[in-house]
């Protein structure tokens, strides 16, 4: 399956270095291979937090399976940051509110991009369980955000080599660059300058995780069972 280039907003130019920090995040969201119409979905009802039984999803095979896998992760992040903004932790500053709102909007745009691109091949909306996270606590919220962002970056790093279509790989590369910006910002909120301490291995490379490893890590937060047997392994 190939995602049409017509759905892309062209990425990072040299002007990104001269914009403000907030503008940087806005530009990053737009340059991640996102349909412009996704911005209108910034506050929809797809938060996926209502109680329910475990849903079963078959991710499919080939590039479709990998894109559905990415779609599931983007659903998780979009749902999480929607709750973060709707339930602001005590002491959240105006700058933090602005940045976390931008991240929420990026994740929703990523989610909507995959949903539209996959069309009838897309898995359904996932229900999530964030009950282990104290949304009133800055430490709890940022620790969970860092966990999700670091997992997301490692997931895209691991999934990239499994894609067979060059356009899909290009889009994954655009999105992971935005996710890495999110991860760096969250890490900096927790401890300034700490990003590379937790996501770079002894060879100076970012972590890479297989879909199976990632799905196990996010399993506690998803009220879903995924059949990933058709996903490419190498």
Secondary structure, DSSP 4 states (H G I P E B T S, - for coil): ----GGGPPP---GGGGGS-HHHHHHHHHHTTT--GGGGGGTT-S----S--PPEEEE--SHHHHHHHHHHHHHHHHHHHHHHHHHTPPTT--HHHHHHHHHHHHHHHHHHHHHHHHHGGGS--PPPB--TTS-TT-HHHHHHHHHHHHHHHHHHHHHHHTT--SHHHHHHHHHHHHHHHHHHHHHHHHHSTT-HHHHHB-TTS-B----HHHHHHHHGGGBSEEEE-TTS---
